[in-house]
Amino acid sequence: MQVVTIGTKNQIVLPKEVREKIKGLKPGRKVMVYSIDADTIKIKASDKDWVERGYGLMKNAWKGGDPIKELEKMRNEWHEK
């Protein structure tokens, strides 16, 4: 457990050890803060936006294939109909 101090502007700094444990936590990332009870809060990293979630999703989609040939094949099938 880490102890942090609330600054004059009611801000806290997440300790480096905590930041390193949460993948993808970087400046600008949103976090959610929950009040559990009168003495307890919970800080949770928000879900990544759709761009970050989808990044690299299709990196192996055309692996071993030729996208130009596939496109030509689809065009030919379309023209035949």
mmCIF file of the N, C-alpha and C atoms, coordinates in Angstrom:
data_MODEL
# 
_entry.id   MODEL 
# 
loop_
_atom_site.group_PDB 
_atom_site.id 
_atom_site.type_symbol 
_atom_site.label_atom_id 
_atom_site.label_alt_id 
_atom_site.label_comp_id 
_atom_site.label_asym_id 
_atom_site.label_entity_id 
_atom_site.label_seq_id 
_atom_site.pdbx_PDB_ins_code 
_atom_site.Cartn_x 
_atom_site.Cartn_y 
_atom_site.Cartn_z 
_atom_site.occupancy 
_atom_site.B_iso_or_equiv 
_atom_site.pdbx_formal_charge 
_atom_site.auth_seq_id 
_atom_site.auth_comp_id 
_atom_site.auth_asym_id 
_atom_site.auth_atom_id 
_atom_site.pdbx_PDB_model_num 
ATOM 1   N N  . MET A 1 1  ? 0.850   -1.178  0.000   1.00 0.00 ? 1  MET A N  1 
ATOM 2   C CA . MET A 1 1  ? 0.000   0.000   0.000   1.00 0.00 ? 1  MET A CA 1 
ATOM 3   C C  . MET A 1 1  ? 0.890   1.234   0.000   1.00 0.00 ? 1  MET A C  1 
ATOM 4   N N  . GLN A 1 2  ? 0.524   2.205   -0.796  1.00 0.00 ? 2  GLN A N  1 
ATOM 5   C CA . GLN A 1 2  ? 1.262   3.454   -0.888  1.00 0.00 ? 2  GLN A CA 1 
ATOM 6   C C  . GLN A 1 2  ? 0.464   4.572   -0.207  1.00 0.00 ? 2  GLN A C  1 
ATOM 7   N N  . VAL A 1 3  ? 1.154   5.509   0.385   1.00 0.00 ? 3  VAL A N  1 
ATOM 8   C CA . VAL A 1 3  ? 0.513   6.678   0.986   1.00 0.00 ? 3  VAL A CA 1 
ATOM 9   C C  . VAL A 1 3  ? 0.845   7.878   0.119   1.00 0.00 ? 3  VAL A C  1 
ATOM 10  N N  . VAL A 1 4  ? -0.173  8.615   -0.277  1.00 0.00 ? 4  VAL A N  1 
ATOM 11  C CA . VAL A 1 4  ? 0.023   9.830   -1.065  1.00 0.00 ? 4  VAL A CA 1 
ATOM 12  C C  . VAL A 1 4  ? -0.604  11.000  -0.321  1.00 0.00 ? 4  VAL A C  1 
ATOM 13  N N  . THR A 1 5  ? -0.184  12.205  -0.683  1.00 0.00 ? 5  THR A N  1 
ATOM 14  C CA . THR A 1 5  ? -0.688  13.410  -0.043  1.00 0.00 ? 5  THR A CA 1 
ATOM 15  C C  . THR A 1 5  ? -1.555  14.177  -1.038  1.00 0.00 ? 5  THR A C  1 
ATOM 16  N N  . ILE A 1 6  ? -2.673  14.659  -0.563  1.00 0.00 ? 6  ILE A N  1 
ATOM 17  C CA . ILE A 1 6  ? -3.537  15.503  -1.397  1.00 0.00 ? 6  ILE A CA 1 
ATOM 18  C C  . ILE A 1 6  ? -2.952  16.904  -1.394  1.00 0.00 ? 6  ILE A C  1 
ATOM 19  N N  . GLY A 1 7  ? -2.703  17.439  -2.601  1.00 0.00 ? 7  GLY A N  1 
ATOM 20  C CA . GLY A 1 7  ? -2.094  18.756  -2.728  1.00 0.00 ? 7  GLY A CA 1 
ATOM 21  C C  . GLY A 1 7  ? -3.089  19.877  -2.487  1.00 0.00 ? 7  GLY A C  1 
ATOM 22  N N  . THR A 1 8  ? -2.603  21.102  -2.597  1.00 0.00 ? 8  THR A N  1 
ATOM 23  C CA . THR A 1 8  ? -3.437  22.281  -2.327  1.00 0.00 ? 8  THR A CA 1 
ATOM 24  C C  . THR A 1 8  ? -4.585  22.422  -3.325  1.00 0.00 ? 8  THR A C  1 
ATOM 25  N N  . LYS A 1 9  ? -4.447  21.813  -4.493  1.00 0.00 ? 9  LYS A N  1 
ATOM 26  C CA . LYS A 1 9  ? -5.523  21.851  -5.493  1.00 0.00 ? 9  LYS A CA 1 
ATOM 27  C C  . LYS A 1 9  ? -6.313  20.547  -5.510  1.00 0.00 ? 9  LYS A C  1 
ATOM 28  N N  . ASN A 1 10 ? -6.264  19.805  -4.410  1.00 0.00 ? 10 ASN A N  1 
ATOM 29  C CA . ASN A 1 10 ? -6.961  18.524  -4.257  1.00 0.00 ? 10 ASN A CA 1 
ATOM 30  C C  . ASN A 1 10 ? -6.528  17.487  -5.288  1.00 0.00 ? 10 ASN A C  1 
ATOM 31  N N  . GLN A 1 11 ? -5.270  17.508  -5.667  1.00 0.00 ? 11 GLN A N  1 
ATOM 32  C CA . GLN A 1 11 ? -4.739  16.544  -6.621  1.00 0.00 ? 11 GLN A CA 1 
ATOM 33  C C  . GLN A 1 11 ? -3.847  15.551  -5.898  1.00 0.00 ? 11 GLN A C  1 
ATOM 34  N N  . ILE A 1 12 ? -3.778  14.345  -6.457  1.00 0.00 ? 12 ILE A N  1 
ATOM 35  C CA . ILE A 1 12 ? -2.855  13.339  -5.948  1.00 0.00 ? 12 ILE A CA 1 
ATOM 36  C C  . ILE A 1 12 ? -1.981  12.861  -7.090  1.00 0.00 ? 12 ILE A C  1 
ATOM 37  N N  . VAL A 1 13 ? -0.816  12.336  -6.747  1.00 0.00 ? 13 VAL A N  1 
ATOM 38  C CA . VAL A 1 13 ? 0.090   11.755  -7.730  1.00 0.00 ? 13 VAL A CA 1 
ATOM 39  C C  . VAL A 1 13 ? 0.125   10.262  -7.470  1.00 0.00 ? 13 VAL A C  1 
ATOM 40  N N  . LEU A 1 14 ? -0.157  9.476   -8.527  1.00 0.00 ? 14 LEU A N  1 
ATOM 41  C CA . LEU A 1 14 ? -0.070  8.023   -8.377  1.00 0.00 ? 14 LEU A CA 1 
ATOM 42  C C  . LEU A 1 14 ? 1.398   7.634   -8.320  1.00 0.00 ? 14 LEU A C  1 
ATOM 43  N N  . PRO A 1 15 ? 1.787   6.860   -7.329  1.00 0.00 ? 15 PRO A N  1 
ATOM 44  C CA . PRO A 1 15 ? 3.185   6.456   -7.228  1.00 0.00 ? 15 PRO A CA 1 
ATOM 45  C C  . PRO A 1 15 ? 3.635   5.657   -8.456  1.00 0.00 ? 15 PRO A C  1 
ATOM 46  N N  . LYS A 1 16 ? 4.908   5.776   -8.773  1.00 0.00 ? 16 LYS A N  1 
ATOM 47  C CA . LYS A 1 16 ? 5.473   5.108   -9.942  1.00 0.00 ? 16 LYS A CA 1 
ATOM 48  C C  . LYS A 1 16 ? 5.211   3.609   -9.912  1.00 0.00 ? 16 LYS A C  1 
ATOM 49  N N  . GLU A 1 17 ? 5.351   2.994   -8.751  1.00 0.00 ? 17 GLU A N  1 
ATOM 50  C CA . GLU A 1 17 ? 5.125   1.554   -8.607  1.00 0.00 ? 17 GLU A CA 1 
ATOM 51  C C  . GLU A 1 17 ? 3.694   1.172   -9.030  1.00 0.00 ? 17 GLU A C  1 
ATOM 52  N N  . VAL A 1 18 ? 2.731   1.995   -8.680  1.00 0.00 ? 18 VAL A N  1 
ATOM 53  C CA . VAL A 1 18 ? 1.330   1.745   -9.046  1.00 0.00 ? 18 VAL A CA 1 
ATOM 54  C C  . VAL A 1 18 ? 1.129   1.972   -10.539 1.00 0.00 ? 18 VAL A C  1 
ATOM 55  N N  . ARG A 1 19 ? 1.676   3.063   -11.078 1.00 0.00 ? 19 ARG A N  1 
ATOM 56  C CA . ARG A 1 19 ? 1.532   3.369   -12.512 1.00 0.00 ? 19 ARG A CA 1 
ATOM 57  C C  . ARG A 1 19 ? 2.119   2.266   -13.378 1.00 0.00 ? 19 ARG A C  1 
ATOM 58  N N  . GLU A 1 20 ? 3.239   1.686   -12.957 1.00 0.00 ? 20 GLU A N  1 
ATOM 59  C CA . GLU A 1 20 ? 3.891   0.650   -13.753 1.00 0.00 ? 20 GLU A CA 1 
ATOM 60  C C  . GLU A 1 20 ? 3.096   -0.657  -13.767 1.00 0.00 ? 20 GLU A C  1 
ATOM 61  N N  . LYS A 1 21 ? 2.306   -0.912  -12.744 1.00 0.00 ? 21 LYS A N  1 
ATOM 62  C CA . LYS A 1 21 ? 1.514   -2.138  -12.681 1.00 0.00 ? 21 LYS A CA 1 
ATOM 63  C C  . LYS A 1 21 ? 0.307   -2.108  -13.612 1.00 0.00 ? 21 LYS A C  1 
ATOM 64  N N  . ILE A 1 22 ? -0.164  -0.914  -13.941 1.00 0.00 ? 22 ILE A N  1 
ATOM 65  C CA . ILE A 1 22 ? -1.351  -0.792  -14.784 1.00 0.00 ? 22 ILE A CA 1 
ATOM 66  C C  . ILE A 1 22 ? -0.896  -0.513  -16.209 1.00 0.00 ? 22 ILE A C  1 
ATOM 67  N N  . LYS A 1 23 ? -1.073  -1.505  -17.093 1.00 0.00 ? 23 LYS A N  1 
ATOM 68  C CA . LYS A 1 23 ? -0.630  -1.358  -18.481 1.00 0.00 ? 23 LYS A CA 1 
ATOM 69  C C  . LYS A 1 23 ? -1.426  -0.252  -19.172 1.00 0.00 ? 23 LYS A C  1 
ATOM 70  N N  . GLY A 1 24 ? -0.742  0.521   -19.967 1.00 0.00 ? 24 GLY A N  1 
ATOM 71  C CA . GLY A 1 24 ? -1.401  1.551   -20.757 1.00 0.00 ? 24 GLY A CA 1 
ATOM 72  C C  . GLY A 1 24 ? -1.717  2.817   -19.994 1.00 0.00 ? 24 GLY A C  1 
ATOM 73  N N  . LEU A 1 25 ? -1.335  2.900   -18.738 1.00 0.00 ? 25 LEU A N  1 
ATOM 74  C CA . LEU A 1 25 ? -1.586  4.107   -17.963 1.00 0.00 ? 25 LEU A CA 1 
ATOM 75  C C  . LEU A 1 25 ? -0.518  5.127   -18.309 1.00 0.00 ? 25 LEU A C  1 
ATOM 76  N N  . LYS A 1 26 ? -0.945  6.245   -18.887 1.00 0.00 ? 26 LYS A N  1 
ATOM 77  C CA . LYS A 1 26 ? -0.017  7.285   -19.304 1.00 0.00 ? 26 LYS A CA 1 
ATOM 78  C C  . LYS A 1 26 ? -0.718  8.627   -19.195 1.00 0.00 ? 26 LYS A C  1 
ATOM 79  N N  . PRO A 1 27 ? 0.010   9.729   -19.291 1.00 0.00 ? 27 PRO A N  1 
ATOM 80  C CA . PRO A 1 27 ? -0.622  11.041  -19.188 1.00 0.00 ? 27 PRO A CA 1 
ATOM 81  C C  . PRO A 1 27 ? -1.755  11.194  -20.203 1.00 0.00 ? 27 PRO A C  1 
ATOM 82  N N  . GLY A 1 28 ? -2.867  11.712  -19.737 1.00 0.00 ? 28 GLY A N  1 
ATOM 83  C CA . GLY A 1 28 ? -4.024  11.898  -20.604 1.00 0.00 ? 28 GLY A CA 1 
ATOM 84  C C  . GLY A 1 28 ? -5.052  10.788  -20.498 1.00 0.00 ? 28 GLY A C  1 
ATOM 85  N N  . ARG A 1 29 ? -4.666  9.649   -19.965 1.00 0.00 ? 29 ARG A N  1 
ATOM 86  C CA . ARG A 1 29 ? -5.595  8.527   -19.801 1.00 0.00 ? 29 ARG A CA 1 
ATOM 87  C C  . ARG A 1 29 ? -6.584  8.856   -18.696 1.00 0.00 ? 29 ARG A C  1 
ATOM 88  N N  . LYS A 1 30 ? -7.814  8.524   -18.895 1.00 0.00 ? 30 LYS A N  1 
ATOM 89  C CA . LYS A 1 30 ? -8.854  8.789   -17.914 1.00 0.00 ? 30 LYS A CA 1 
ATOM 90  C C  . LYS A 1 30 ? -8.886  7.684   -16.867 1.00 0.00 ? 30 LYS A C  1 
ATOM 91  N N  . VAL A 1 31 ? -9.185  8.056   -15.635 1.00 0.00 ? 31 VAL A N  1 
ATOM 92  C CA . VAL A 1 31 ? -9.416  7.097   -14.566 1.00 0.00 ? 31 VAL A CA 1 
ATOM 93  C C  . VAL A 1 31 ? -10.746 7.437   -13.912 1.00 0.00 ? 31 VAL A C  1 
ATOM 94  N N  . MET A 1 32 ? -11.376 6.423   -13.332 1.00 0.00 ? 32 MET A N  1 
ATOM 95  C CA . MET A 1 32 ? -12.641 6.628   -12.640 1.00 0.00 ? 32 MET A CA 1 
ATOM 96  C C  . MET A 1 32 ? -12.379 6.581   -11.147 1.00 0.00 ? 32 MET A C  1 
ATOM 97  N N  . VAL A 1 33 ? -13.049 7.450   -10.401 1.00 0.00 ? 33 VAL A N  1 
ATOM 98  C CA . VAL A 1 33 ? -12.896 7.507   -8.961  1.00 0.00 ? 33 VAL A CA 1 
ATOM 99  C C  . VAL A 1 33 ? -14.249 7.231   -8.327  1.00 0.00 ? 33 VAL A C  1 
ATOM 100 N N  . TYR A 1 34 ? -14.288 6.248   -7.433  1.00 0.00 ? 34 TYR A N  1 
ATOM 101 C CA . TYR A 1 34 ? -15.524 5.859   -6.759  1.00 0.00 ? 34 TYR A CA 1 
ATOM 102 C C  . TYR A 1 34 ? -15.384 6.093   -5.264  1.00 0.00 ? 34 TYR A C  1 
ATOM 103 N N  . SER A 1 35 ? -16.451 6.558   -4.646  1.00 0.00 ? 35 SER A N  1 
ATOM 104 C CA . SER A 1 35 ? -16.516 6.658   -3.201  1.00 0.00 ? 35 SER A CA 1 
ATOM 105 C C  . SER A 1 35 ? -17.176 5.384   -2.693  1.00 0.00 ? 35 SER A C  1 
ATOM 106 N N  . ILE A 1 36 ? -16.435 4.566   -1.972  1.00 0.00 ? 36 ILE A N  1 
ATOM 107 C CA . ILE A 1 36 ? -16.945 3.302   -1.455  1.00 0.00 ? 36 ILE A CA 1 
ATOM 108 C C  . ILE A 1 36 ? -17.756 3.560   -0.176  1.00 0.00 ? 36 ILE A C  1 
ATOM 109 N N  . ASP A 1 37 ? -17.166 4.306   0.741   1.00 0.00 ? 37 ASP A N  1 
ATOM 110 C CA . ASP A 1 37 ? -17.871 4.732   1.948   1.00 0.00 ? 37 ASP A CA 1 
ATOM 111 C C  . ASP A 1 37 ? -17.222 6.029   2.413   1.00 0.00 ? 37 ASP A C  1 
ATOM 112 N N  . ALA A 1 38 ? -17.485 6.439   3.639   1.00 0.00 ? 38 ALA A N  1 
ATOM 113 C CA . ALA A 1 38 ? -16.994 7.733   4.124   1.00 0.00 ? 38 ALA A CA 1 
ATOM 114 C C  . ALA A 1 38 ? -15.466 7.820   4.188   1.00 0.00 ? 38 ALA A C  1 
ATOM 115 N N  . ASP A 1 39 ? -14.781 6.678   4.249   1.00 0.00 ? 39 ASP A N  1 
ATOM 116 C CA . ASP A 1 39 ? -13.321 6.686   4.389   1.00 0.00 ? 39 ASP A CA 1 
ATOM 117 C C  . ASP A 1 39 ? -12.577 5.989   3.259   1.00 0.00 ? 39 ASP A C  1 
ATOM 118 N N  . THR A 1 40 ? -13.283 5.510   2.234   1.00 0.00 ? 40 THR A N  1 
ATOM 119 C CA . THR A 1 40 ? -12.634 4.683   1.227   1.00 0.00 ? 40 THR A CA 1 
ATOM 120 C C  . THR A 1 40 ? -12.977 5.166   -0.174  1.00 0.00 ? 40 THR A C  1 
ATOM 121 N N  . ILE A 1 41 ? -11.950 5.286   -1.016  1.00 0.00 ? 41 ILE A N  1 
ATOM 122 C CA . ILE A 1 41 ? -12.169 5.578   -2.432  1.00 0.00 ? 41 ILE A CA 1 
ATOM 123 C C  . ILE A 1 41 ? -11.504 4.481   -3.258  1.00 0.00 ? 41 ILE A C  1 
ATOM 124 N N  . LYS A 1 42 ? -11.968 4.356   -4.469  1.00 0.00 ? 42 LYS A N  1 
ATOM 125 C CA . LYS A 1 42 ? -11.415 3.372   -5.405  1.00 0.00 ? 42 LYS A CA 1 
ATOM 126 C C  . LYS A 1 42 ? -11.084 4.122   -6.690  1.00 0.00 ? 42 LYS A C  1 
ATOM 127 N N  . ILE A 1 43 ? -9.885  3.920   -7.206  1.00 0.00 ? 43 ILE A N  1 
ATOM 128 C CA . ILE A 1 43 ? -9.473  4.523   -8.472  1.00 0.00 ? 43 ILE A CA 1 
ATOM 129 C C  . ILE A 1 43 ? -9.298  3.389   -9.468  1.00 0.00 ? 43 ILE A C  1 
ATOM 130 N N  . LYS A 1 44 ? -9.988  3.496   -10.601 1.00 0.00 ? 44 LYS A N  1 
ATOM 131 C CA . LYS A 1 44 ? -9.953  2.438   -11.606 1.00 0.00 ? 44 LYS A CA 1 
ATOM 132 C C  . LYS A 1 44 ? -9.615  3.043   -12.958 1.00 0.00 ? 44 LYS A C  1 
ATOM 133 N N  . ALA A 1 45 ? -8.695  2.414   -13.670 1.00 0.00 ? 45 ALA A N  1 
ATOM 134 C CA . ALA A 1 45 ? -8.366  2.884   -15.021 1.00 0.00 ? 45 ALA A CA 1 
ATOM 135 C C  . ALA A 1 45 ? -9.585  2.670   -15.908 1.00 0.00 ? 45 ALA A C  1 
ATOM 136 N N  . SER A 1 46 ? -9.957  3.695   -16.657 1.00 0.00 ? 46 SER A N  1 
ATOM 137 C CA . SER A 1 46 ? -11.115 3.579   -17.541 1.00 0.00 ? 46 SER A CA 1 
ATOM 138 C C  . SER A 1 46 ? -10.785 2.692   -18.729 1.00 0.00 ? 46 SER A C  1 
ATOM 139 N N  . ASP A 1 47 ? -11.822 2.207   -19.363 1.00 0.00 ? 47 ASP A N  1 
ATOM 140 C CA . ASP A 1 47 ? -11.623 1.407   -20.569 1.00 0.00 ? 47 ASP A CA 1 
ATOM 141 C C  . ASP A 1 47 ? -10.979 2.273   -21.637 1.00 0.00 ? 47 ASP A C  1 
ATOM 142 N N  . LYS A 1 48 ? -10.155 1.642   -22.437 1.00 0.00 ? 48 LYS A N  1 
ATOM 143 C CA . LYS A 1 48 ? -9.535  2.359   -23.544 1.00 0.00 ? 48 LYS A CA 1 
ATOM 144 C C  . LYS A 1 48 ? -10.592 2.727   -24.563 1.00 0.00 ? 48 LYS A C  1 
ATOM 145 N N  . ASP A 1 49 ? -10.345 3.790   -25.311 1.00 0.00 ? 49 ASP A N  1 
ATOM 146 C CA . ASP A 1 49 ? -11.305 4.139   -26.353 1.00 0.00 ? 49 ASP A CA 1 
ATOM 147 C C  . ASP A 1 49 ? -11.205 3.151   -27.507 1.00 0.00 ? 49 ASP A C  1 
ATOM 148 N N  . TRP A 1 50 ? -12.122 3.231   -28.447 1.00 0.00 ? 50 TRP A N  1 
ATOM 149 C CA . TRP A 1 50 ? -12.217 2.225   -29.517 1.00 0.00 ? 50 TRP A CA 1 
ATOM 150 C C  . TRP A 1 50 ? -10.966 2.185   -30.387 1.00 0.00 ? 50 TRP A C  1 
ATOM 151 N N  . VAL A 1 51 ? -10.272 3.290   -30.519 1.00 0.00 ? 51 VAL A N  1 
ATOM 152 C CA . VAL A 1 51 ? -9.053  3.297   -31.332 1.00 0.00 ? 51 VAL A CA 1 
ATOM 153 C C  . VAL A 1 51 ? -7.962  2.472   -30.644 1.00 0.00 ? 51 VAL A C  1 
ATOM 154 N N  . GLU A 1 52 ? -7.778  2.700   -29.350 1.00 0.00 ? 52 GLU A N  1 
ATOM 155 C CA . GLU A 1 52 ? -6.759  1.940   -28.617 1.00 0.00 ? 52 GLU A CA 1 
ATOM 156 C C  . GLU A 1 52 ? -7.112  0.460   -28.524 1.00 0.00 ? 52 GLU A C  1 
ATOM 157 N N  . ARG A 1 53 ? -8.397  0.152   -28.345 1.00 0.00 ? 53 ARG A N  1 
ATOM 158 C CA . ARG A 1 53 ? -8.805  -1.252  -28.265 1.00 0.00 ? 53 ARG A CA 1 
ATOM 159 C C  . ARG A 1 53 ? -8.596  -1.975  -29.585 1.00 0.00 ? 53 ARG A C  1 
ATOM 160 N N  . GLY A 1 54 ? -8.806  -1.280  -30.703 1.00 0.00 ? 54 GLY A N  1 
ATOM 161 C CA . GLY A 1 54 ? -8.711  -1.917  -32.011 1.00 0.00 ? 54 GLY A CA 1 
ATOM 162 C C  . GLY A 1 54 ? -7.328  -1.908  -32.624 1.00 0.00 ? 54 GLY A C  1 
ATOM 163 N N  . TYR A 1 55 ? -6.409  -1.150  -32.024 1.00 0.00 ? 55 TYR A N  1 
ATOM 164 C CA . TYR A 1 55 ? -5.072  -1.035  -32.604 1.00 0.00 ? 55 TYR A CA 1 
ATOM 165 C C  . TYR A 1 55 ? -4.404  -2.403  -32.690 1.00 0.00 ? 55 TYR A C  1 
ATOM 166 N N  . GLY A 1 56 ? -3.973  -2.771  -33.867 1.00 0.00 ? 56 GLY A N  1 
ATOM 167 C CA . GLY A 1 56 ? -3.265  -4.028  -34.083 1.00 0.00 ? 56 GLY A CA 1 
ATOM 168 C C  . GLY A 1 56 ? -4.164  -5.243  -34.205 1.00 0.00 ? 56 GLY A C  1 
ATOM 169 N N  . LEU A 1 57 ? -5.481  -5.032  -34.150 1.00 0.00 ? 57 LEU A N  1 
ATOM 170 C CA . LEU A 1 57 ? -6.412  -6.142  -34.183 1.00 0.00 ? 57 LEU A CA 1 
ATOM 171 C C  . LEU A 1 57 ? -6.303  -6.963  -35.467 1.00 0.00 ? 57 LEU A C  1 
ATOM 172 N N  . MET A 1 58 ? -6.078  -6.309  -36.594 1.00 0.00 ? 58 MET A N  1 
ATOM 173 C CA . MET A 1 58 ? -6.041  -6.995  -37.881 1.00 0.00 ? 58 MET A CA 1 
ATOM 174 C C  . MET A 1 58 ? -4.628  -7.119  -38.455 1.00 0.00 ? 58 MET A C  1 
ATOM 175 N N  . LYS A 1 59 ? -3.609  -7.038  -37.602 1.00 0.00 ? 59 LYS A N  1 
ATOM 176 C CA . LYS A 1 59 ? -2.244  -7.029  -38.122 1.00 0.00 ? 59 LYS A CA 1 
ATOM 177 C C  . LYS A 1 59 ? -1.872  -8.327  -38.838 1.00 0.00 ? 59 LYS A C  1 
ATOM 178 N N  . ASN A 1 60 ? -2.530  -9.426  -38.507 1.00 0.00 ? 60 ASN A N  1 
ATOM 179 C CA . ASN A 1 60 ? -2.210  -10.703 -39.163 1.00 0.00 ? 60 ASN A CA 1 
ATOM 180 C C  . ASN A 1 60 ? -3.278  -11.119 -40.177 1.00 0.00 ? 60 ASN A C  1 
ATOM 181 N N  . ALA A 1 61 ? -4.223  -10.238 -40.468 1.00 0.00 ? 61 ALA A N  1 
ATOM 182 C CA . ALA A 1 61 ? -5.336  -10.599 -41.347 1.00 0.00 ? 61 ALA A CA 1 
ATOM 183 C C  . ALA A 1 61 ? -4.851  -10.984 -42.758 1.00 0.00 ? 61 ALA A C  1 
ATOM 184 N N  . TRP A 1 62 ? -3.867  -10.282 -43.286 1.00 0.00 ? 62 TRP A N  1 
ATOM 185 C CA . TRP A 1 62 ? -3.400  -10.547 -44.645 1.00 0.00 ? 62 TRP A CA 1 
ATOM 186 C C  . TRP A 1 62 ? -2.062  -11.272 -44.650 1.00 0.00 ? 62 TRP A C  1 
ATOM 187 N N  . LYS A 1 63 ? -1.652  -11.774 -43.506 1.00 0.00 ? 63 LYS A N  1 
ATOM 188 C CA . LYS A 1 63 ? -0.365  -12.454 -43.424 1.00 0.00 ? 63 LYS A CA 1 
ATOM 189 C C  . LYS A 1 63 ? -0.375  -13.688 -44.330 1.00 0.00 ? 63 LYS A C  1 
ATOM 190 N N  . GLY A 1 64 ? 0.586   -13.761 -45.213 1.00 0.00 ? 64 GLY A N  1 
ATOM 191 C CA . GLY A 1 64 ? 0.679   -14.896 -46.124 1.00 0.00 ? 64 GLY A CA 1 
ATOM 192 C C  . GLY A 1 64 ? -0.200  -14.763 -47.351 1.00 0.00 ? 64 GLY A C  1 
ATOM 193 N N  . GLY A 1 65 ? -0.953  -13.692 -47.454 1.00 0.00 ? 65 GLY A N  1 
ATOM 194 C CA . GLY A 1 65 ? -1.832  -13.499 -48.608 1.00 0.00 ? 65 GLY A CA 1 
ATOM 195 C C  . GLY A 1 65 ? -1.508  -12.200 -49.321 1.00 0.00 ? 65 GLY A C  1 
ATOM 196 N N  . ASP A 1 66 ? -2.082  -12.038 -50.493 1.00 0.00 ? 66 ASP A N  1 
ATOM 197 C CA . ASP A 1 66 ? -1.853  -10.829 -51.274 1.00 0.00 ? 66 ASP A CA 1 
ATOM 198 C C  . ASP A 1 66 ? -3.172  -10.048 -51.349 1.00 0.00 ? 66 ASP A C  1 
ATOM 199 N N  . PRO A 1 67 ? -3.278  -8.933  -50.649 1.00 0.00 ? 67 PRO A N  1 
ATOM 200 C CA . PRO A 1 67 ? -4.529  -8.183  -50.635 1.00 0.00 ? 67 PRO A CA 1 
ATOM 201 C C  . PRO A 1 67 ? -4.928  -7.657  -52.019 1.00 0.00 ? 67 PRO A C  1 
ATOM 202 N N  . ILE A 1 68 ? -3.967  -7.347  -52.870 1.00 0.00 ? 68 ILE A N  1 
ATOM 203 C CA . ILE A 1 68 ? -4.278  -6.851  -54.216 1.00 0.00 ? 68 ILE A CA 1 
ATOM 204 C C  . ILE A 1 68 ? -4.961  -7.950  -55.034 1.00 0.00 ? 68 ILE A C  1 
ATOM 205 N N  . LYS A 1 69 ? -4.439  -9.164  -54.960 1.00 0.00 ? 69 LYS A N  1 
ATOM 206 C CA . LYS A 1 69 ? -5.058  -10.283 -55.682 1.00 0.00 ? 69 LYS A CA 1 
ATOM 207 C C  . LYS A 1 69 ? -6.457  -10.569 -55.153 1.00 0.00 ? 69 LYS A C  1 
ATOM 208 N N  . GLU A 1 70 ? -6.630  -10.502 -53.849 1.00 0.00 ? 70 GLU A N  1 
ATOM 209 C CA . GLU A 1 70 ? -7.952  -10.735 -53.259 1.00 0.00 ? 70 GLU A CA 1 
ATOM 210 C C  . GLU A 1 70 ? -8.948  -9.672  -53.711 1.00 0.00 ? 70 GLU A C  1 
ATOM 211 N N  . LEU A 1 71 ? -8.508  -8.435  -53.779 1.00 0.00 ? 71 LEU A N  1 
ATOM 212 C CA . LEU A 1 71 ? -9.373  -7.344  -54.239 1.00 0.00 ? 71 LEU A CA 1 
ATOM 213 C C  . LEU A 1 71 ? -9.773  -7.558  -55.697 1.00 0.00 ? 71 LEU A C  1 
ATOM 214 N N  . GLU A 1 72 ? -8.831  -7.917  -56.530 1.00 0.00 ? 72 GLU A N  1 
ATOM 215 C CA . GLU A 1 72 ? -9.127  -8.187  -57.940 1.00 0.00 ? 72 GLU A CA 1 
ATOM 216 C C  . GLU A 1 72 ? -10.118 -9.350  -58.068 1.00 0.00 ? 72 GLU A C  1 
ATOM 217 N N  . LYS A 1 73 ? -9.927  -10.383 -57.254 1.00 0.00 ? 73 LYS A N  1 
ATOM 218 C CA . LYS A 1 73 ? -10.825 -11.533 -57.276 1.00 0.00 ? 73 LYS A CA 1 
ATOM 219 C C  . LYS A 1 73 ? -12.248 -11.104 -56.917 1.00 0.00 ? 73 LYS A C  1 
ATOM 220 N N  . MET A 1 74 ? -12.391 -10.274 -55.896 1.00 0.00 ? 74 MET A N  1 
ATOM 221 C CA . MET A 1 74 ? -13.724 -9.789  -55.507 1.00 0.00 ? 74 MET A CA 1 
ATOM 222 C C  . MET A 1 74 ? -14.351 -8.934  -56.601 1.00 0.00 ? 74 MET A C  1 
ATOM 223 N N  . ARG A 1 75 ? -13.532 -8.087  -57.247 1.00 0.00 ? 75 ARG A N  1 
ATOM 224 C CA . ARG A 1 75 ? -14.050 -7.248  -58.331 1.00 0.00 ? 75 ARG A CA 1 
ATOM 225 C C  . ARG A 1 75 ? -14.539 -8.102  -59.493 1.00 0.00 ? 75 ARG A C  1 
ATOM 226 N N  . ASN A 1 76 ? -13.763 -9.132  -59.839 1.00 0.00 ? 76 ASN A N  1 
ATOM 227 C CA . ASN A 1 76 ? -14.159 -10.024 -60.929 1.00 0.00 ? 76 ASN A CA 1 
ATOM 228 C C  . ASN A 1 76 ? -15.455 -10.761 -60.598 1.00 0.00 ? 76 ASN A C  1 
ATOM 229 N N  . GLU A 1 77 ? -15.586 -11.221 -59.363 1.00 0.00 ? 77 GLU A N  1 
ATOM 230 C CA . GLU A 1 77 ? -16.819 -11.899 -58.950 1.00 0.00 ? 77 GLU A CA 1 
ATOM 231 C C  . GLU A 1 77 ? -18.006 -10.953 -59.045 1.00 0.00 ? 77 GLU A C  1 
ATOM 232 N N  . TRP A 1 78 ? -17.810 -9.723  -58.689 1.00 0.00 ? 78 TRP A N  1 
ATOM 233 C CA . TRP A 1 78 ? -18.881 -8.724  -58.743 1.00 0.00 ? 78 TRP A CA 1 
ATOM 234 C C  . TRP A 1 78 ? -19.323 -8.471  -60.184 1.00 0.00 ? 78 TRP A C  1 
ATOM 235 N N  . HIS A 1 79 ? -18.343 -8.349  -61.084 1.00 0.00 ? 79 HIS A N  1 
ATOM 236 C CA . HIS A 1 79 ? -18.660 -8.069  -62.489 1.00 0.00 ? 79 HIS A CA 1 
ATOM 237 C C  . HIS A 1 79 ? -19.323 -9.261  -63.164 1.00 0.00 ? 79 HIS A C  1 
ATOM 238 N N  . GLU A 1 80 ? -19.009 -10.481 -62.716 1.00 0.00 ? 80 GLU A N  1 
ATOM 239 C CA . GLU A 1 80 ? -19.626 -11.677 -63.291 1.00 0.00 ? 80 GLU A CA 1 
ATOM 240 C C  . GLU A 1 80 ? -21.091 -11.779 -62.940 1.00 0.00 ? 80 GLU A C  1 
ATOM 241 N N  . LYS A 1 81 ? -21.490 -11.212 -61.840 1.00 0.00 ? 81 LYS A N  1 
ATOM 242 C CA . LYS A 1 81 ? -22.906 -11.266 -61.415 1.00 0.00 ? 81 LYS A CA 1 
ATOM 243 C C  . LYS A 1 81 ? -23.658 -10.253 -62.192 1.00 0.00 ? 81 LYS A C  1 
# 
